Amino acid sequence: MLQAGRCNPTATHSNTQSLPHCGGAAHRKSNAGRRRVLASSRAGREDILRQTEAGSAVLAAAADAQQAATAAAVREAYKSGKLAFGFSAGGLLFPYYLGVAEELQRLGVMTPDSQLAGASAGSLIVACLKSGLPLATITEACFQLADDCRRNGTRHRLKLVLERVLREVLPQDIAQRCSGQVHVAVTRLTPGVTPRLVSRFSDREDLLGALLTSCHIPWYFDGSLFTSFRNTPCFDGGFTNFLPDVPGADATCRICCLPSKQLARIGSIAISPDAFAEWPYSLQQMLGWAFEPADEEQLRVLIECGKRDALAWVQQSGLAELAASSVLLNDSALDGGNGLGISLPESLVDVGSKSTVVGATTLQQQ
C-alpha cells in the first residue's frame, strides 16, 4: 500500500504506469530551474561586463581629454616663457635626471631662463643646471660620488661625500645664479613639520646649506635625525614635498626618477622611467639603487632612459614643433650615437609597435 505523500493510490491504470516517473518529473523541473538560474547568471555577468567595458571606455576618454588639456596648457606655458620643471626626491638615481635635462636642453624646451624646483636629489640637479657647468662635468662628478659610495659605503657618510663634491664642483657665484631661479624643498620641524621652498640665497654657504638640508635623510645621511638650516631644525625636503611645483609657473613639468606607476598617488607626473615604456625594475630595486648606487653601466643606462623619456614627453606634448623654431637639431644628434659608448637594453627601448629612433632613444610614432 502506498504511504501518504506518494502518488495518489486511486489513480487509473495509466496513471499507475507513470508512477516510476514521478521522481523524474520533479528532477526535470529542478534541472529546468537550475538552467534558468544559470542563464540569468550568465546574462547578469554579461551585463556587468558590458557596463565595465563602457565604464573603461568612459575612463579612457576622460584620460585622453585630460592629457590633451595638459598638453595644451604645457604648450601655452612654453610660448609664454612660463613652463617650469620640478624634480622629485630620488637619492642616487640622480643620473636619470642628467639624461632628462640633457635632452630637454638639446630640444630647446628647457632654457637658461626656465624656473626649476627640486627636493632632495631633485634639488641637486636644479642647482647644477643653473651653475653654468657643462653636463659632462656634472656627470663625471656624479660618477665619482657613486664610486666613492660603492667602495666605502653610503650610510652615515653620504653627507660627507656629497658636501665634498658640491664644494669642489659648484662655482663661487652659485648663489647668485640660483636666487630667484631655483626652488629648493626643505622640511622644517618647528613650529610643526611643514614643507618650505627656498628660492633666495644670501651666499654660497647658504645655498650649500639648503641643498644639504634638502638631502638630509634622517639618520641615514650622517647619523643625525635632523640638521640646522638658518637656525631652524630641518631635514629632507622630499618627506613633505616629494615633487615640488614651481610657484607662479603657468605649468610645471613634473619629473620623477622612480617608476611612477608603482608609487602611491603623488599627483600627475609627466616624465618617469615607466611613463612611456615598460620598466623591468621593481620599485624595491629602484629604491635600493637610490640608497646604494648601482654599477656605472647601470647609471649610464639611466641617463639614456632619461633622454628617451624626455623626448617622448616633448613629442606627446606637441612641443617639438614649437621648440624647433628656436633650436635646430644637429646631425650628430641623429646619427645613432649617444656619446656614452653604450646602447639601451632591448627591454628598455621598445615603447610601441611603431617606433622611430632618434639618437639613442626610441619614440612611439604619434
N, C-alpha and C positions, 0 to 999 in steps of 0.2 A: 504494500500500500504506500502510495506517495505521501510524504510528510508535508505539512503546511509549509508554504514558502516556495514549493516547487511548482511545476506546471500543473494546470487545472486537471484533476482526475476525471472530470466529467467531459473532457474534450472528446470529439469524434475520433474515429479511427485515423482519419487523415491527419488530425492534429497530433494524435498519439505517435504516428510515424515521425513527426517532426521533433519529438521530444529530445532526441540526442543532439539536435542542432540549436537548442535554446541558448546554451552557453556560447556557441559560436556566433550567434547573432549579437549577443552582448559584446563579445570580443571585437566583432567587426565595427560596432558602434564606437567602441573605445578607440580603435585604430583611426577611425574617421575623425574623432575628436582630436587625437594627437596630431593628425595631419593638418587639421585646421589651425591648431596652435602653432605648429612648425611653420606653416605658410604665413601666418600672421607675424611670427617672429622674424622670418626672412624679410617680409615686407617692411617690418619696423627697422631692421638693420639696414636695408637698402635706403629707407627714408633718412635714417641717421647719416649714412654715407653721403647721400646727395646733399644733405644740409651741411655736412662737414666740408665737402668739396666746394659748395657755394660759399661757405664761410672763409675757406682758404683763398678762394678767388678774390673775395672782398678784401681780405687782409693783404694779399699780393698787390691788388690795385691801389690800396691805400699806401703801401710801402713804396710803390713806383711813383705815386703822386708826391709823397714826402721827399723822395730822392730828387725828383725833378725840381721841387720847390727849393730844396737845399742847394742844388747846383745853380739855380738861377740867382739865389742870394750870394753865393760864392762869386759868381761872375760879376755881379753888380759891385760887390765889395772890392774885387780886384780892379775894376775900372775906376772906382773912386779912390783907390790907393789905401783902402782901409780893410784889406784882407790880412788877418794876423794868423799866427801859428802858435799852438800850445803843445808842449811835450810832457808826457807823463813821467812819473817815477818809474825806475826800471833797473837800478843798480848797474851791474857790469854788462848789461845788454846795450850800453851806450853806442857800440858800433852800428847798430841798426839806424840810429839817428844820423850818423855820419852819411850813410847811403841816402837816406831820405833828403837830407839837407843838400847834398851834392846835386842830386837830380833836380830838386826844385829850383836851385840856383841856376843850374845849366839851362833849364827851360825858361828862365826869366820870371817864374811865378813868385819865388821868394827873392825880394830885392834888398839892397842895403838899407832901405827905409822901412822894411817890414817890422811891425811890432811883434815881439816874441815873449812867451811866458813859459815857465817850466818849474817842475817840482823834482827835487832830489836829482837823479841823473839828468832829468829834463832841464834843470837849472844850469847844469854844466854845459850842455850843448848850446843853449841860448847865449850864454856869456861868451863861449868860444866863437860862435858865429858873428858876434859883434866885435871881436878882438882885432880883426884885420889880419889874423894869421891864415896862411894857406891851409886848406883842409888836409893836405898831405902832412903838414907839421902836426896838426891836431891828431890825426890818425896815428902817427908814429908815437906821440906822447901817450895815447890811449893804449897802444900795444905794449909800451914799456911798463905802464902801470899794471896791466894784466899779467905780464910776465913776472913782475915782482910778486904779485899776489899768488901766482901759481907756485913759485919757488919757496916763498916764505910765509904764506898764509894770509888770510883776509880778516878773520875775526879779531876784533880788538886793535887792529893795526891799520885798518883801511883809512882812517883819518890821517895817520902819519904819511902814508904813501901818497894819498890824494893831495894833501896840502903841499908836499914837496913838488909834485908835478905841476900843480897850479902856479906855484911861485916861480918855477923855472920857465914856464911857458907864457903866461899871461903878461902882456905889456904893462908898462908903468902907468899908462893913461887909460887902463881898462875901466876905471870908474866913470870917467867922462864919456867913454864910448857907450857904456851901458845905461847910464842915467837917462830915464825917460823913454828908453827903447826896449829895456828888458824888465820883466816882472818875475821876481823870484818868490816862490811859495815857501813860507816857514810856518811852523805851528807854535803858537805861544801857549805857555802853561798858566799864566796869570793875566787877568783875574780868573780866567777859566780857559779850558782848552779851546782855542779859537784859531782859525786859519787867517793868515795875513799874506798879502802880496807886497813885496818891497820893490820899488822902482826908482828910488833916488839913493845915490851912494856918495858919501862925502869924500871918500878917497879909496885907494886900492885896498887897504886893510879892511875897510867897511864892506867892500864888495866881496873880498875873500871870506870874510866872516859870514856874510849872507849865504854864499854858496856852500860853505862847510856846514852851516846850520841846516840848510835845506836837505843836506845829505845825511844828517845825523840820525841814523837808525839807532834807537835806544839800545844801549848795552853793546850791540854788535860793532858799532862804528869805532869806539875807542874804550869800551868798558864802562862808560858812564851812561846814565839814563837820559840825561839832557845836557845842553850846553848853555852858555850865556851869550846872547846876542843883543847888543845895545842895552846892556844891563838888565835884561829880562830873560828868565829861563825859557828855552825853546828847544824844539827838536825837529825831526824830519818833516818837511812840508807836505810830503806825499800822504801822510797819515790823515790829514784833514782836507787836502785839496789835491787829490791824486793826479788830476789832469786839468790844470787851470786854464781858464779862458782869459783873453786879454781885455781888460776893462776899456770900454768905449769903442771897441772894434765893431765894424758892421757884421763881420763874420770871422770866426776863428776855426782854422783847420786843426782839428784835434788829432794828435798823433800819439800812438801807444806802441811800445816795443814788445809788449806781451800779446799773445793771441786773444783778441778782444772778445771773440765768440765764446771763449771759455771763462771769461770773467763774469762776475755778477754785474748787474746793470750799473754803469757809471756814466751814463749819458751817451750821446751819439759820438762815435769815433770814426774819423774819416780814413785814416791810414793805420794799418796794423799788419802783422805778418800773415794773418788769415783773412784779411778783408777782401782779397781779390783772387786767392788761390788756396788750395788745400794746404794745410800746415801739418807736417808729420810729427811735430814735437808737442808733447802734452804741456799743460800749464805748470805741472810739477817739475818737468825737466827744465823749462824756461826759468822758473824761479830758482832752481839750483844754479843755473848759469848766472843769474842776477847776483847771487851771493858769492859764488866761487867761479871765476872766469873759465869759459870754455877754451879749448886749444885755439891757436892762432888761425888755423884753417877755418874753423867754425866761425870765428869772429869775422873773417873776410867774407864768408858766405852771408852772414847777417848784413854786412854792408851792401852786398849785391841785391839781397832781398829788399832792403830799404829803397834802393834805386828802382827796382821793379814795381814796388807798391806805390811809390810816389808818382811814377809815370802813369800807372793805371788810374790813380785818382785824378790826375790832371786831365786825362782823356775823358774819364767819366763825367767830370765837372764841366767839360766844354771849355777849358781854359787854354788848350793847346793853340787854338786859332788866335785867341787874344794875345797870348804871350809871343806868338810867332812874329807879330808885328814889331816887337821890340828886341827880339833875340833871334838870330839866325843859327840854326843847328849846324855846327861844322861837320865836315865829312868824317873826321876822326871819331865822332860820337856815333856814327852809323856804320862803321866798318866791321862790327862784330867783336871788337876788342873791348875789354873792360879796364885795362890799365893796371890790373892787380895780378894778372897771370893765372886766373882761376876761372872756372865756369860754374854756373849754378848746377847743383844736382838735378837730375831729371825730375825728381819728385817735387822740386820747388819751382819748376819752370812753367809747367802747363797751367794756364789759367782759363782755358776754354778749348773747345774743339777746333775753333778757327783762331789762329794767332799770327801776329806779325812780330818779328824780332827787331828790337831797336837797341843797339849796343848789346849789353849782356842781359837785357831784360826782355820779358815776353808779355805781351798785352793782348787781351781779347779784343777782336775787332768789333766795333760798335755797329 
